[in-house]
Amino acid sequence: MAQARSRGAQAIYAIGDGENDKICVAASQMPDGFLFLGTDAIYNNGGPLCIGQALSRSESMLATNPDVDITTSNDPAAMKAVSQFHQAYPTSQISAYTFAAYDCAQIVIDAIDKAIKANGGRLPDRRQVLDALARSQFTGLTAPTR
């Protein structure tokens, strides 16, 4: 963490379940001003245990929590997508990640398309795609993303 801080980092992003791997102990070791970021596994699986591992630094922890259930949406595009999903995959369940992943893919595809256009129709480099992604404003099936 000292090395990350010396290089200007403001946060640590950890991937784990927060229960079995004890990754939230790292939050207790962070210097003031650092954020501890994690996936929904920390929130859903680790919850109170993870907060306990973080000791007095739990206020600097942030985790994702997928809570968009488009199967209950009134949006016609979302309803159509759910119907098409069920037709194509009748035995599959729609999880909290199904359409979030779809939207993420669409966001990246849109950014690549914009980067290609901005690069005169030529294949863009990674930086050009990242810049297009950073400027992206996209409305997907789950929510607007900016």
DSSP file (Angstrom, degrees, kcal/mol; ACC not computed):
  #  RESIDUE AA STRUCTURE BP1 BP2  ACC     N-H-->O    O-->H-N    N-H-->O    O-->H-N    TCO  KAPPA ALPHA  PHI   PSI    X-CA   Y-CA   Z-CA
    1    1 A M     >        0   0    0      0, 0.0     4,-2.8     0, 0.0     5,-0.2   0.000 360.0 360.0 360.0 -34.1    0.0    0.0    0.0
    2    2 A A  H  >  +     0   0    0      2,-0.2     4,-2.4     1,-0.2     5,-0.1   0.910 360.0  48.2 -62.5 -40.7    2.9    2.3    0.7
    3    3 A Q  H  > S+     0   0    0      2,-0.2     4,-1.1     1,-0.2    -1,-0.2   0.910 111.8  49.1 -66.3 -42.0    4.1    1.8   -2.9
    4    4 A A  H  4>S+     0   0    0      1,-0.2     5,-2.6     2,-0.2     3,-0.5   0.923 112.2  48.7 -62.3 -43.8    0.6    2.4   -4.3
    5    5 A R  H ><5S+     0   0    0     -4,-2.8     3,-1.8     1,-0.2    -2,-0.2   0.898 107.2  55.0 -63.1 -41.5    0.3    5.6   -2.2
    6    6 A S  H 3<5S+     0   0    0     -4,-2.4    -1,-0.2     1,-0.3    -2,-0.2   0.744 106.6  53.0 -65.9 -21.8    3.8    6.8   -3.4
    7    7 A R  T 3<5S-     0   0    0     -4,-1.1    -1,-0.3    -3,-0.5    -2,-0.2   0.321 127.8 -97.5 -95.1   7.1    2.6    6.4   -6.9
    8    8 A G  T < 5 +     0   0    0     -3,-1.8    -3,-0.2     1,-0.2    -2,-0.1   0.539  66.7 158.1  95.2   7.6   -0.5    8.5   -6.4
    9    9 A A      < -     0   0    0     -5,-2.6    -1,-0.2    -6,-0.2     3,-0.1  -0.337  22.1-175.2 -64.8 146.7   -3.1    5.8   -5.8
   10   10 A Q        +     0   0    0      1,-0.2    25,-1.7    24,-0.1     2,-0.3   0.412  66.1  26.7-117.5  -5.6   -6.2    6.9   -3.9
   11   11 A A  E     -a   35   0A   0     23,-0.2     2,-0.4    -7,-0.1    -1,-0.2  -0.988  60.1-138.9-154.6 158.7   -7.8    3.5   -3.6
   12   12 A I  E     -a   36   0A   0     23,-2.6    25,-3.4    -2,-0.3     2,-0.6  -0.990  17.4-153.4-119.1 130.9   -7.2   -0.3   -3.5
   13   13 A Y  E     -a   37   0A   0     -2,-0.4     2,-0.4    23,-0.2    25,-0.2  -0.930  16.3-170.0-107.6 118.8   -9.6   -2.5   -5.5
   14   14 A A  E     -a   38   0A   0     23,-3.2    25,-0.8    -2,-0.6     2,-0.5  -0.867  12.5-156.5-113.0 140.9   -9.8   -6.0   -4.0
   15   15 A I        +     0   0    0     -2,-0.4     2,-0.3    23,-0.2    23,-0.1  -0.971  47.5  91.9-116.8 122.2  -11.5   -9.1   -5.5
   16   16 A G  S    S-     0   0    0     -2,-0.5    23,-0.2     1,-0.0    26,-0.2  -0.961  80.0 -91.0 176.1-176.3  -12.5  -11.8   -3.1
   17   17 A D        -     0   0    0     -2,-0.3    29,-0.5    24,-0.1    33,-0.1   0.565  43.2-135.9 -98.3  -7.4  -15.5  -13.0   -1.1
   18   18 A G  S    S+     0   0    0      1,-0.1    35,-0.1    27,-0.1     6,-0.1   0.440  91.5  65.0  72.8  -4.2  -14.7  -11.1    2.1
   19   19 A E  S    S+     0   0    0     30,-0.1    -1,-0.1    31,-0.0    23,-0.0   0.767 108.3  22.8-113.0 -58.6  -15.5  -14.2    4.2
   20   20 A N  S    S+     0   0    0      1,-0.2    -4,-0.0     2,-0.0    26,-0.0   0.756 125.4  45.8 -86.1 -26.2  -13.0  -17.0    3.4
   21   21 A D  S    S-     0   0    0      0, 0.0    -1,-0.2     0, 0.0     0, 0.0   0.518  89.6-139.3-101.1  -4.9  -10.1  -15.0    2.1
   22   22 A K    >   +     0   0    0      1,-0.1     3,-1.5     2,-0.1     4,-0.3   0.782  47.9 149.6  55.8  31.5   -9.9  -12.3    4.7
   23   23 A I  T >   +     0   0    0      1,-0.3     3,-1.4     2,-0.2     4,-0.4   0.745  60.1  71.5 -67.4 -20.6   -9.2   -9.6    2.1
   24   24 A C  T >> S+     0   0    0      1,-0.3     3,-0.8     2,-0.2     4,-0.8   0.655  77.6  77.6 -72.4 -12.4  -11.0   -7.0    4.2
   25   25 A V  H X> S+     0   0    0     -3,-1.5     3,-0.8     1,-0.2     4,-0.7   0.849  84.4  65.8 -59.1 -32.7   -8.0   -7.1    6.7
   26   26 A A  H X4 S+     0   0    0     -3,-1.4     3,-1.0    -4,-0.3     4,-0.4   0.845  91.8  61.0 -58.9 -33.5   -6.3   -4.9    4.1
   27   27 A A  H X4 S+     0   0    0     -3,-0.8     3,-1.1    -4,-0.4    -1,-0.3   0.869  99.2  55.5 -62.0 -35.4   -8.8   -2.2    4.8
   28   28 A S  H << S+     0   0    0     -4,-0.8    -1,-0.3    -3,-0.8    -2,-0.2   0.707 107.7  50.7 -69.4 -17.9   -7.6   -2.0    8.4
   29   29 A Q  T << S+     0   0    0     -3,-1.0    -1,-0.2    -4,-0.7    -2,-0.2   0.410  85.6 112.2 -99.2  -0.1   -4.0   -1.5    7.1
   30   30 A M    <   -     0   0    0     -3,-1.1     3,-0.1    -4,-0.4     2,-0.1  -0.453  68.7-117.2 -77.4 145.6   -4.8    1.4    4.8
   31   31 A P    >   -     0   0    0      0, 0.0     3,-1.7     0, 0.0    -1,-0.1  -0.362  47.2 -77.2 -72.2 161.2   -3.5    4.9    5.4
   32   32 A D  T 3  S+     0   0    0      1,-0.2     3,-0.1    -2,-0.1    25,-0.0  -0.277 119.2  31.0 -55.5 142.4   -6.0    7.7    6.0
   33   33 A G  T 3  S+     0   0    0      1,-0.3     2,-0.3    -3,-0.1    -1,-0.2   0.289  90.9 119.0  90.4  -9.9   -7.6    9.0    2.8
   34   34 A F    <   -     0   0    0     -3,-1.7     2,-0.4    -7,-0.1    -1,-0.3  -0.644  53.4-143.9 -86.5 145.3   -7.4    5.6    1.0
   35   35 A L  E     -a   11   0A   0    -25,-1.7   -23,-2.6    -2,-0.3     2,-0.6  -0.882   2.5-146.0-106.4 144.0  -10.6    3.9   -0.2
   36   36 A F  E     -ab  12  61A   0     24,-2.8    26,-2.7    -2,-0.4     2,-0.3  -0.946  23.2-172.2-108.0 112.5  -11.0    0.1   -0.1
   37   37 A L  E     +ab  13  62A   0    -25,-3.4   -23,-3.2    -2,-0.6     2,-0.3  -0.824  10.3 161.5-109.3 144.5  -13.1   -0.9   -3.1
   38   38 A G  E     -ab  14  63A   0     24,-1.9    26,-1.7    -2,-0.3   -23,-0.2  -0.941  35.4 -90.0-153.3 175.0  -14.5   -4.4   -3.7
   39   39 A T    >>  -     0   0    0    -25,-0.8     3,-1.3    -2,-0.3     4,-0.9  -0.219  50.3 -93.8 -81.8 174.7  -17.0   -6.5   -5.6
   40   40 A D  H 3> S+     0   0    0      1,-0.3     4,-4.0     2,-0.2     5,-0.4   0.700 118.1  74.9 -64.5 -18.7  -20.5   -7.4   -4.4
   41   41 A A  H 3>>S+     0   0    0      1,-0.2     4,-1.9     2,-0.2     5,-1.6   0.868  95.0  51.0 -61.7 -34.5  -19.1  -10.6   -2.9
   42   42 A I  I <4>S+     0   0    0     -3,-1.3     5,-2.0     3,-0.2     8,-0.2   0.923 116.9  40.1 -65.2 -43.1  -17.6   -8.5   -0.1
   43   43 A Y  I  <5S+     0   0    0     -4,-0.9    -2,-0.2    21,-0.3    -1,-0.2   0.941 126.3  32.5 -70.7 -49.9  -21.0   -6.9    0.4
   44   44 A N  I  <5S+     0   0    0     -4,-4.0    -3,-0.2     2,-0.1    -2,-0.2   0.914 131.7  26.5 -79.6 -44.5  -23.2  -10.0    0.0
   45   45 A N  I  <5S+     0   0    0     -4,-1.9    -3,-0.2    -5,-0.4     4,-0.2   0.926 131.0  31.9 -86.0 -48.8  -20.9  -12.8    1.3
   46   46 A G  I >><S+     0   0    0     -5,-1.6     3,-1.8   -29,-0.5     4,-1.0   0.895  77.8 137.4 -81.9 -41.9  -18.7  -11.1    3.8
   47   47 A G  H 3><S+     0   0    0     -5,-2.0     4,-2.2     1,-0.3     5,-0.2   0.023  79.7  11.4  34.8-115.5  -20.9   -8.3    5.1
   48   48 A P  H 3> S+     0   0    0      0, 0.0     4,-2.2     0, 0.0    -1,-0.3   0.849 130.4  54.6 -59.5 -36.7  -20.5   -8.0    8.9
   49   49 A L  H <> S+     0   0    0     -3,-1.8     4,-2.0     2,-0.2    -2,-0.2   0.925 109.2  48.0 -62.7 -43.8  -17.4  -10.3    9.0
   50   50 A C  H  X S+     0   0    0     -4,-1.0     4,-1.5    -8,-0.2    -1,-0.2   0.907 110.5  50.9 -64.0 -42.7  -15.7   -8.1    6.4
   51   51 A I  H  < S+     0   0    0     -4,-2.2     4,-0.5     1,-0.2    -1,-0.2   0.889 109.3  51.9 -62.8 -38.8  -16.6   -4.9    8.3
   52   52 A G  H >< S+     0   0    0     -4,-2.2     3,-0.9     1,-0.2    -1,-0.2   0.879 106.8  52.9 -63.7 -38.4  -15.2   -6.5   11.5
   53   53 A Q  H 3< S+     0   0    0     -4,-2.0   -25,-0.2     1,-0.2    -1,-0.2   0.823 103.8  57.4 -65.7 -30.5  -11.9   -7.4    9.6
   54   54 A A  T >< S-     0   0    0     -4,-1.5     3,-2.1     1,-0.2    -1,-0.2   0.608  88.3-169.4 -76.4 -11.8  -11.6   -3.7    8.6
   55   55 A L  G X   -     0   0    0     -3,-0.9     3,-0.9    -4,-0.5    -1,-0.2  -0.335  67.8  -9.1  56.3-128.3  -11.7   -2.6   12.2
   56   56 A S  G 3  S+     0   0    0      1,-0.2     3,-0.4    -3,-0.1    -1,-0.3   0.440 128.1  72.1 -81.7   2.7  -12.0    1.2   12.4
   57   57 A R  G X   +     0   0    0     -3,-2.1     3,-2.0     1,-0.2    -1,-0.2   0.296  60.1 106.6 -98.8   9.4  -11.5    1.7    8.7
   58   58 A S  G X   +     0   0    0     -3,-0.9     3,-1.5     1,-0.3    -1,-0.2   0.753  68.1  68.6 -63.4 -22.4  -14.9    0.3    7.6
   59   59 A E  G 3  S+     0   0    0     -3,-0.4    -1,-0.3     1,-0.3    -2,-0.1   0.684  95.2  56.8 -69.4 -15.1  -16.1    3.8    6.7
   60   60 A S  G <  S+     0   0    0     -3,-2.0   -24,-2.8   -33,-0.1     2,-0.4   0.215  87.2 104.4 -98.3  15.2  -13.6    3.9    3.9
   61   61 A M  E <   +b   36   0A   0     -3,-1.5     2,-0.4   -26,-0.2   -24,-0.2  -0.814  43.0 177.8-102.3 135.7  -15.0    0.7    2.2
   62   62 A L  E     +b   37   0A   0    -26,-2.7   -24,-1.9    -2,-0.4     2,-0.3  -0.999   3.1 178.8-133.4 137.7  -17.2    0.7   -0.9
   63   63 A A  E     -b   38   0A   0     -2,-0.4   -24,-0.2   -26,-0.2   -23,-0.1  -0.979  28.9-111.0-137.7 151.1  -18.6   -2.4   -2.7
   64   64 A T        -     0   0    0    -26,-1.7   -21,-0.3    -2,-0.3   -22,-0.1  -0.377  25.5-170.8 -73.6 158.3  -20.8   -2.9   -5.7
   65   65 A N        -     0   0    0    -22,-0.1     2,-0.5    -2,-0.1   -26,-0.0  -0.733  15.4-145.6-151.8  98.7  -24.2   -4.3   -5.2
   66   66 A P        +     0   0    0      0, 0.0    30,-0.1     0, 0.0    31,-0.1  -0.516  35.4 153.6 -69.4 117.8  -26.1   -5.3   -8.4
   67   67 A D        +     0   0    0     -2,-0.5     2,-0.7    29,-0.1    29,-0.0   0.168  25.9 116.1-133.7  20.2  -29.7   -4.6   -7.7
   68   68 A V        -     0   0    0     28,-0.2     2,-0.7     2,-0.0    31,-0.2  -0.829  36.7-176.8 -94.7 117.3  -31.3   -3.9  -11.0
   69   69 A D    >   -     0   0    0     -2,-0.7     3,-1.7     1,-0.1    27,-0.1  -0.851   4.1-179.3-112.5  93.6  -34.0   -6.5  -11.8
   70   70 A I  G >  S+     0   0    0     -2,-0.7     3,-1.4     1,-0.3    12,-0.1   0.609  71.0  81.0 -73.5  -7.9  -35.1   -5.7  -15.3
   71   71 A T  G 3  S+     0   0    0      1,-0.3    -1,-0.3    -3,-0.1    -2,-0.0   0.694  98.1  44.2 -67.9 -15.0  -37.7   -8.6  -15.2
   72   72 A T  G <  S+     0   0    0     -3,-1.7    -1,-0.3     2,-0.0    -2,-0.2   0.292  91.4 122.5-106.7   8.0  -39.9   -6.1  -13.3
   73   73 A S    <   -     0   0    0     -3,-1.4    -3,-0.0     1,-0.1    69,-0.0  -0.307  53.4-154.7 -71.7 152.1  -39.2   -3.2  -15.5
   74   74 A N        +     0   0    0      4,-0.0    -1,-0.1    -2,-0.0    -4,-0.0   0.407  61.5 116.1 -99.1  -3.0  -41.9   -1.2  -17.3
   75   75 A D     >  -     0   0    0      1,-0.1     4,-2.7    66,-0.1     5,-0.2  -0.532  64.7-142.4 -70.1 124.5  -39.4   -0.1  -20.0
   76   76 A P  H  > S+     0   0    0      0, 0.0     4,-2.3     0, 0.0     5,-0.2   0.862 100.0  51.8 -57.6 -38.1  -40.5   -1.6  -23.4
   77   77 A A  H  > S+     0   0    0      2,-0.2     4,-2.2     1,-0.2     5,-0.1   0.904 112.0  46.3 -65.8 -40.5  -36.9   -2.2  -24.5
   78   78 A A  H  > S+     0   0    0      2,-0.2     4,-2.5     1,-0.2     5,-0.2   0.917 112.2  50.3 -67.0 -43.1  -36.2   -4.1  -21.2
   79   79 A M  H  X S+     0   0    0     -4,-2.7     4,-2.3     1,-0.2    -2,-0.2   0.895 111.0  49.6 -62.2 -40.0  -39.4   -6.1  -21.4
   80   80 A K  H  X S+     0   0    0     -4,-2.3     4,-2.7    -5,-0.2    -1,-0.2   0.912 110.5  50.2 -64.5 -43.0  -38.5   -7.1  -25.0
   81   81 A A  H  X S+     0   0    0     -4,-2.2     4,-2.4     2,-0.2    -2,-0.2   0.901 110.7  49.2 -63.2 -41.4  -35.0   -8.1  -24.1
   82   82 A V  H  X S+     0   0    0     -4,-2.5     4,-2.5     2,-0.2    -1,-0.2   0.928 112.2  48.5 -63.2 -44.9  -36.4  -10.3  -21.2
   83   83 A S  H  X S+     0   0    0     -4,-2.3     4,-2.0     1,-0.2    -2,-0.2   0.920 112.6  47.6 -61.4 -44.4  -38.9  -11.9  -23.5
   84   84 A Q  H  X S+     0   0    0     -4,-2.7     4,-2.4     2,-0.2    -1,-0.2   0.873 110.3  53.0 -65.5 -36.7  -36.2  -12.6  -26.2
   85   85 A F  H  X S+     0   0    0     -4,-2.4     4,-2.9     2,-0.2    -2,-0.2   0.948 109.9  47.5 -62.1 -48.1  -33.9  -14.0  -23.5
   86   86 A H  H  < S+     0   0    0     -4,-2.5    -2,-0.2     1,-0.2    -1,-0.2   0.852 112.5  50.1 -63.8 -34.5  -36.5  -16.4  -22.3
   87   87 A Q  H  < S+     0   0    0     -4,-2.0    -1,-0.2    -5,-0.2    -2,-0.2   0.915 116.8  40.0 -68.2 -42.2  -37.3  -17.5  -25.9
   88   88 A A  H  < S+     0   0    0     -4,-2.4    -2,-0.2     1,-0.2    -1,-0.2   0.837 131.6  25.4 -76.1 -33.1  -33.6  -18.1  -26.7
   89   89 A Y    ><  +     0   0    0     -4,-2.9     3,-1.7    -5,-0.2    -1,-0.2  -0.595  68.5 169.0-131.9  70.1  -32.8  -19.7  -23.3
   90   90 A P  T 3  S+     0   0    0      0, 0.0    -1,-0.1     0, 0.0    -4,-0.1   0.726  79.6  44.4 -62.2 -23.3  -36.0  -21.2  -21.9
   91   91 A T  T 3  S+     0   0    0      2,-0.1     2,-0.3     0, 0.0    -5,-0.1   0.447  95.9  95.8-100.0   0.3  -34.3  -23.1  -19.1
   92   92 A S    <   -     0   0    0     -3,-1.7     2,-0.3    -7,-0.2    -3,-0.1  -0.662  66.2-135.3 -94.5 146.6  -31.9  -20.3  -18.0
   93   93 A Q        -     0   0    0     -2,-0.3     2,-0.7     5,-0.0    -2,-0.1  -0.699  17.7-122.4 -93.6 149.2  -32.5  -17.9  -15.2
   94   94 A I        -     0   0    0     -2,-0.3     2,-0.1     4,-0.0   -23,-0.1  -0.839  34.5-165.9 -90.5 118.8  -31.9  -14.2  -15.4
   95   95 A S    >>  -     0   0    0     -2,-0.7     3,-0.6     1,-0.1     4,-0.6  -0.407  39.0 -96.6 -95.9 177.2  -29.4  -13.2  -12.7
   96   96 A A  T 34 S+     0   0    0      1,-0.2     4,-0.3     2,-0.1   -28,-0.2   0.701 126.1  48.4 -64.0 -18.5  -28.5   -9.8  -11.5
   97   97 A Y  T 3> S+     0   0    0      3,-0.1     4,-2.9     2,-0.1     5,-0.3   0.626  86.7  86.5 -97.0 -16.4  -25.5   -9.9  -13.8
   98   98 A T  H <> S+     0   0    0     -3,-0.6     4,-1.4     1,-0.2    -2,-0.1   0.942 104.1  23.1 -54.6 -59.6  -27.2  -11.0  -17.1
   99   99 A F  H  X S+     0   0    0     -4,-0.6     4,-2.5     2,-0.2    43,-0.3   0.703 118.3  62.1 -87.0 -18.8  -28.3   -7.7  -18.4
  100  100 A A  H  > S+     0   0    0     -4,-0.3     4,-2.4     2,-0.2    -2,-0.2   0.919 107.9  45.7 -65.0 -43.1  -25.7   -5.7  -16.5
  101  101 A A  H  X S+     0   0    0     -4,-2.9     4,-2.4     2,-0.2    -2,-0.2   0.891 111.3  52.7 -65.3 -39.4  -23.1   -7.7  -18.4
  102  102 A Y  H  X S+     0   0    0     -4,-1.4     4,-2.2    -5,-0.3    -2,-0.2   0.942 110.5  47.1 -60.5 -47.6  -25.0   -7.1  -21.6
  103  103 A D  H  X S+     0   0    0     -4,-2.5     4,-2.4     1,-0.2    -2,-0.2   0.904 110.1  53.3 -61.8 -41.2  -25.0   -3.3  -21.0
  104  104 A C  H  X S+     0   0    0     -4,-2.4     4,-2.1     1,-0.2    -1,-0.2   0.919 109.1  48.8 -60.0 -43.5  -21.3   -3.4  -20.2
  105  105 A A  H  X S+     0   0    0     -4,-2.4     4,-2.6     1,-0.2    -1,-0.2   0.911 111.1  50.3 -62.7 -41.6  -20.6   -5.1  -23.5
  106  106 A Q  H  X S+     0   0    0     -4,-2.2     4,-2.5     2,-0.2    -2,-0.2   0.872 108.1  53.3 -64.6 -37.2  -22.7   -2.5  -25.3
  107  107 A I  H  X S+     0   0    0     -4,-2.4     4,-2.2     2,-0.2    -1,-0.2   0.929 112.1  44.3 -62.9 -45.6  -20.9    0.3  -23.6
  108  108 A V  H  X S+     0   0    0     -4,-2.1     4,-2.6     2,-0.2    -2,-0.2   0.912 113.0  50.9 -66.8 -42.6  -17.5   -1.0  -24.7
  109  109 A I  H  X S+     0   0    0     -4,-2.6     4,-2.4     1,-0.2    -2,-0.2   0.918 111.1  49.3 -59.9 -43.5  -18.7   -1.7  -28.3
  110  110 A D  H  X S+     0   0    0     -4,-2.5     4,-2.4     2,-0.2    -1,-0.2   0.907 111.1  49.2 -62.6 -42.6  -20.1    1.8  -28.5
  111  111 A A  H  X S+     0   0    0     -4,-2.2     4,-2.4     2,-0.2    -2,-0.2   0.903 110.9  49.8 -65.1 -41.1  -16.7    3.3  -27.2
  112  112 A I  H  X S+     0   0    0     -4,-2.6     4,-2.4     2,-0.2    -2,-0.2   0.922 110.6  50.6 -63.2 -43.0  -14.8    1.2  -29.8
  113  113 A D  H  X S+     0   0    0     -4,-2.4     4,-2.2     1,-0.2    -2,-0.2   0.923 112.0  46.7 -60.3 -45.2  -17.1    2.4  -32.6
  114  114 A K  H  X S+     0   0    0     -4,-2.4     4,-2.6     1,-0.2    -1,-0.2   0.881 111.6  51.6 -65.1 -37.6  -16.6    6.0  -31.5
  115  115 A A  H  X S+     0   0    0     -4,-2.4     4,-1.2     2,-0.2    -2,-0.2   0.887 109.2  50.2 -67.2 -38.3  -12.9    5.6  -31.3
  116  116 A I  H  <>S+     0   0    0     -4,-2.4     5,-2.6     2,-0.2     6,-0.5   0.934 112.7  46.6 -63.0 -46.3  -12.7    4.0  -34.8
  117  117 A K  H ><5S+     0   0    0     -4,-2.2     3,-1.4     1,-0.2    -2,-0.2   0.912 111.9  50.2 -62.9 -42.8  -14.8    7.0  -36.2
  118  118 A A  H 3<5S+     0   0    0     -4,-2.6    -1,-0.2     1,-0.3    -2,-0.2   0.737 107.1  56.9 -67.5 -21.2  -12.6    9.5  -34.4
  119  119 A N  T ><5S-     0   0    0     -4,-1.2     3,-1.2    -3,-0.3    -1,-0.3   0.046 125.6 -99.5 -98.6  24.3   -9.5    7.8  -35.8
  120  120 A G  T < 5S-     0   0    0     -3,-1.4    -3,-0.2     1,-0.3    -2,-0.1   0.792  77.2 -54.6  67.0  29.3  -10.7    8.2  -39.4
  121  121 A G  T 3 <S+     0   0    0     -5,-2.6    -1,-0.3     1,-0.3     2,-0.2   0.456 109.3 123.3  85.3  -0.1  -12.0    4.7  -39.7
  122  122 A R  S <  S-     0   0    0     -3,-1.2    -1,-0.3    -6,-0.5    -3,-0.2  -0.577  76.7 -84.0 -93.6 158.9   -8.8    3.1  -38.7
  123  123 A L        -     0   0    0     -2,-0.2    -1,-0.1    -3,-0.1     2,-0.1  -0.415  51.0-136.1 -59.5 123.5   -8.2    0.7  -35.8
  124  124 A P        -     0   0    0      0, 0.0     2,-0.1     0, 0.0    -8,-0.1  -0.387  12.1-118.8 -80.3 161.1   -7.8    2.7  -32.6
  125  125 A D     >  -     0   0    0    -10,-0.1     4,-1.9    -2,-0.1     5,-0.2  -0.422  36.5 -94.3 -89.1 175.2   -5.2    2.1  -30.0
  126  126 A R  H  > S+     0   0    0      1,-0.2     4,-2.7     2,-0.2     5,-0.2   0.893 123.9  53.4 -57.6 -44.7   -6.0    1.3  -26.4
  127  127 A R  H  > S+     0   0    0      1,-0.2     4,-2.7     2,-0.2    -1,-0.2   0.897 107.2  51.8 -60.3 -41.9   -5.7    4.9  -25.2
  128  128 A Q  H  > S+     0   0    0      2,-0.2     4,-2.2     1,-0.2    -1,-0.2   0.893 111.6  46.9 -63.3 -39.3   -8.2    6.1  -27.9
  129  129 A V  H  X S+     0   0    0     -4,-1.9     4,-2.6     2,-0.2    -2,-0.2   0.924 112.6  49.5 -67.9 -43.5  -10.7    3.5  -26.8
  130  130 A L  H  X S+     0   0    0     -4,-2.7     4,-2.5     2,-0.2    -2,-0.2   0.898 110.9  50.1 -62.3 -40.3  -10.2    4.3  -23.1
  131  131 A D  H  X S+     0   0    0     -4,-2.7     4,-1.5     2,-0.2    -1,-0.2   0.919 111.5  48.0 -63.2 -43.1  -10.7    8.0  -23.9
  132  132 A A  H  < S+     0   0    0     -4,-2.2     4,-0.4     1,-0.2    -2,-0.2   0.892 111.9  50.7 -63.8 -38.7  -13.9    7.3  -25.9
  133  133 A L  H >< S+     0   0    0     -4,-2.6     3,-1.0     1,-0.2    -2,-0.2   0.898 107.0  53.4 -64.8 -41.2  -15.0    5.1  -22.9
  134  134 A A  H 3< S+     0   0    0     -4,-2.5    -1,-0.2     1,-0.3    -2,-0.2   0.818 112.2  45.0 -64.3 -31.1  -14.3    7.9  -20.5
  135  135 A R  T 3< S+     0   0    0     -4,-1.5    -1,-0.3    -5,-0.1    -2,-0.2   0.484  90.9 127.6 -87.7  -3.9  -16.5   10.3  -22.5
  136  136 A S    <   -     0   0    0     -3,-1.0     2,-0.4    -4,-0.4    -3,-0.1  -0.226  35.6-178.1 -63.8 137.3  -19.2    7.8  -22.9
  137  137 A Q        +     0   0    0    -30,-0.1     2,-0.4     2,-0.0     9,-0.2  -0.968  19.8 168.9-130.2 117.6  -22.8    8.5  -22.1
  138  138 A F  E     -C  145   0B   0      7,-2.8     7,-3.8    -2,-0.4     2,-0.7  -0.990  29.7-153.8-138.8 134.4  -24.9    5.4  -22.7
  139  139 A T  E     +C  144   0B   0     -2,-0.4     2,-0.1     5,-0.3    -2,-0.0  -0.934  29.2 172.7-109.8 112.4  -28.4    4.4  -21.8
  140  140 A G        -     0   0    0      3,-1.7   -62,-0.1    -2,-0.7   -40,-0.1  -0.199  49.4 -84.8-102.3-165.6  -28.7    0.6  -21.6
  141  141 A L  S    S+     0   0    0    -42,-0.2   -66,-0.1     1,-0.2   -63,-0.1   0.792 125.4  40.9 -74.0 -28.4  -31.4   -1.8  -20.5
  142  142 A T  S    S-     0   0    0      1,-0.3    -1,-0.2   -43,-0.3   -42,-0.1   0.825 127.0 -44.1 -92.1 -33.4  -30.5   -1.5  -16.8
  143  143 A A        -     0   0    0    -75,-0.1    -3,-1.7   -43,-0.0    -1,-0.3  -0.942  64.8 -73.3 178.1 162.4  -29.8    2.2  -16.4
  144  144 A P  E     -C  139   0B   0      0, 0.0     2,-0.4     0, 0.0    -5,-0.3  -0.517  45.9-155.6 -68.7 143.9  -28.1    5.3  -18.0
  145  145 A T  E      C  138   0B   0     -7,-3.8    -7,-2.8    -2,-0.2    -2,-0.0  -0.987 360.0 360.0-125.9 132.2  -24.3    5.2  -17.6
  146  146 A R              0   0    0     -2,-0.4    -1,-0.1    -9,-0.2    -7,-0.0   0.316 360.0 360.0-132.7 360.0  -22.1    8.2  -17.6
